[in-house]
Amino acid sequence: MKNTVAVRLHDMVGNPLGYCGRLLLPDHINRFGKWRFPKYFPKAHVLYNAHRARQFRGWGIIVVECPWAAMRISQAGFPNTVALLGTQLFEDQIAWLSRAPTVLLMLDADPPGREASLRIATLLKPFTTVYTHHLEQGIEPEDLSDQALNRIIANYPVSF
């Protein structure tokens, strides 16, 4: 965890699973990516913040890629936000998300995020209503101000 900010990880009901690390040094980010997860971490069975967002699932759920974005959007007043911990969606995550009346995908505005938005929307549409918000190229949800997040999210039925 050297040169990282540690983020506590929980399973979808709130049991602690360990920590991931958000790398801070640009050289390390370029070589290893932004996030480090424990070896054998069960990403397929986790949505970051699901144990907190569960009580707000009836409002609809906002889905982002990383814990940083989920924390940022929750801080802006949307506790119904979860993170995929990447760009893949798995069966347990589909089951959890399908219990929400609506899902707003707000993934990073890079090629992997755009591709994932299309793929994930296709996977979820048989189970719930899915909206996709495409950010401007190079923007990540955690880059946005409270005002920008409120403006964007107000356009979708995922808030109280």
C-alpha positions as CSV (number, residue, x, y, z in Angstrom):
1,M,0.0,0.0,0.0
2,K,3.0,2.3,-0.2
3,N,2.3,5.5,-2.2
4,T,-1.5,4.7,-2.3
5,V,-4.6,5.8,-0.5
6,A,-6.2,2.7,1.0
7,V,-9.9,2.2,0.5
8,R,-11.8,-0.3,2.6
9,L,-13.6,-3.0,0.7
10,H,-16.8,-4.8,1.8
11,D,-19.0,-7.5,0.2
12,M,-22.5,-6.6,-0.9
13,V,-24.0,-7.0,2.6
14,G,-21.2,-5.2,4.4
15,N,-18.7,-7.8,5.5
16,P,-15.2,-6.5,5.4
17,L,-13.0,-8.0,2.7
18,G,-9.8,-5.9,2.9
19,Y,-8.4,-2.9,1.2
20,C,-7.6,-1.7,-2.3
21,G,-5.1,1.0,-3.0
22,R,-5.4,4.1,-5.3
23,L,-2.0,4.8,-6.6
24,L,-0.8,8.4,-6.3
25,L,2.4,8.7,-8.3
26,P,2.0,9.3,-12.0
27,D,4.9,7.0,-12.9
28,H,3.2,4.1,-10.9
29,I,-0.2,4.9,-12.5
30,N,1.3,4.7,-16.0
31,R,3.0,1.4,-15.2
32,F,0.4,-0.4,-13.1
33,G,-2.9,1.5,-13.5
34,K,-4.7,3.6,-10.9
35,W,-5.9,0.8,-8.6
36,R,-4.3,-2.2,-6.9
37,F,-6.5,-4.9,-5.5
38,P,-5.6,-7.8,-3.2
39,K,-4.6,-11.0,-4.9
40,Y,-7.6,-13.2,-5.5
41,F,-10.0,-10.4,-4.7
42,P,-13.6,-11.5,-5.7
43,K,-14.4,-8.6,-8.0
44,A,-17.2,-10.6,-9.7
45,H,-19.1,-10.8,-6.4
46,V,-18.6,-7.2,-5.2
47,L,-20.1,-3.8,-6.0
48,Y,-18.2,-1.1,-4.1
49,N,-20.7,0.7,-1.7
50,A,-23.5,-1.8,-2.3
51,H,-24.0,-2.4,1.4
52,R,-24.6,1.4,1.9
53,A,-26.5,2.0,-1.3
54,R,-28.9,-1.0,-0.7
55,Q,-31.3,1.1,1.4
56,F,-31.6,3.6,-1.5
57,R,-31.9,1.1,-4.3
58,G,-35.6,2.0,-4.7
59,W,-34.5,5.5,-6.0
60,G,-32.5,3.8,-8.8
61,I,-28.8,3.1,-8.8
62,I,-25.9,5.1,-10.3
63,V,-23.1,2.9,-11.5
64,V,-19.5,4.1,-11.9
65,E,-16.2,2.3,-12.5
66,C,-14.1,3.0,-9.4
67,P,-14.4,3.6,-5.6
68,W,-13.1,7.2,-6.1
69,A,-16.1,8.1,-8.3
70,A,-18.6,6.3,-6.0
71,M,-17.3,8.3,-3.0
72,R,-17.3,11.5,-5.0
73,I,-20.9,11.1,-6.2
74,S,-22.1,10.0,-2.8
75,Q,-20.4,13.0,-1.3
76,A,-22.4,15.2,-3.7
77,G,-25.6,13.8,-2.2
78,F,-26.3,10.6,-4.1
79,P,-25.7,7.7,-1.7
80,N,-27.3,5.3,-4.3
81,T,-24.0,5.0,-6.1
82,V,-22.0,1.8,-6.6
83,A,-18.7,1.0,-8.4
84,L,-17.9,-2.0,-10.5
85,L,-14.2,-2.0,-9.6
86,G,-13.5,-2.0,-13.3
87,T,-15.5,-2.3,-16.5
88,Q,-16.8,-5.8,-16.3
89,L,-20.3,-6.8,-15.0
90,F,-20.8,-10.3,-13.5
91,E,-23.8,-12.4,-12.5
92,D,-24.0,-11.5,-8.8
93,Q,-23.7,-7.8,-9.8
94,I,-26.5,-8.2,-12.3
95,A,-28.7,-9.8,-9.7
96,W,-28.1,-6.9,-7.3
97,L,-28.6,-4.2,-9.8
98,S,-31.7,-5.8,-11.4
99,R,-33.6,-5.1,-8.1
100,A,-33.3,-1.4,-8.8
101,P,-36.1,0.3,-10.8
102,T,-33.5,2.2,-12.9
103,V,-29.8,2.1,-13.4
104,L,-27.7,5.1,-14.6
105,L,-24.4,4.1,-16.1
106,M,-21.8,6.9,-15.7
107,L,-18.6,5.3,-16.7
108,D,-15.3,7.0,-17.6
109,A,-15.2,8.9,-20.9
110,D,-12.4,6.7,-22.4
111,P,-12.6,3.9,-24.9
112,P,-12.9,1.1,-22.3
113,G,-15.6,3.1,-20.4
114,R,-17.6,3.7,-23.5
115,E,-17.4,0.1,-24.6
116,A,-18.3,-1.1,-21.2
117,S,-21.3,1.2,-21.1
118,L,-22.8,-0.4,-24.2
119,R,-22.0,-4.0,-23.0
120,I,-23.4,-3.4,-19.5
121,A,-26.5,-1.7,-20.7
122,T,-27.2,-4.7,-23.0
123,L,-26.7,-7.1,-20.1
124,L,-29.0,-5.1,-17.7
125,K,-31.8,-4.1,-20.0
126,P,-33.7,-7.5,-19.7
127,F,-34.0,-6.8,-15.9
128,T,-34.4,-3.1,-15.3
129,T,-34.5,0.3,-17.1
130,V,-31.0,1.5,-18.0
131,Y,-29.8,5.0,-18.8
132,T,-26.3,5.8,-20.0
133,H,-24.7,9.2,-19.5
134,H,-21.7,9.8,-21.7
135,L,-19.3,12.3,-20.2
136,E,-17.0,14.5,-22.3
137,Q,-13.9,12.8,-23.6
138,G,-11.2,12.5,-20.9
139,I,-13.6,13.2,-18.0
140,E,-14.2,10.9,-15.1
141,P,-17.2,11.2,-12.8
142,E,-15.0,12.1,-9.9
143,D,-13.7,15.2,-11.8
144,L,-17.1,16.8,-11.7
145,S,-18.3,19.5,-9.3
146,D,-21.4,19.1,-7.2
147,Q,-23.3,21.4,-9.5
148,A,-22.3,19.4,-12.6
149,L,-23.2,16.1,-10.9
150,N,-26.6,17.5,-9.8
151,R,-27.3,18.9,-13.3
152,I,-26.5,15.5,-14.9
153,I,-28.3,13.3,-12.4
154,A,-31.4,15.5,-12.4
155,N,-32.0,14.4,-16.0
156,Y,-32.4,10.7,-14.9
157,P,-34.9,9.0,-12.6
158,V,-32.2,7.9,-10.1
159,S,-32.7,10.3,-7.1
160,F,-35.2,10.9,-4.4
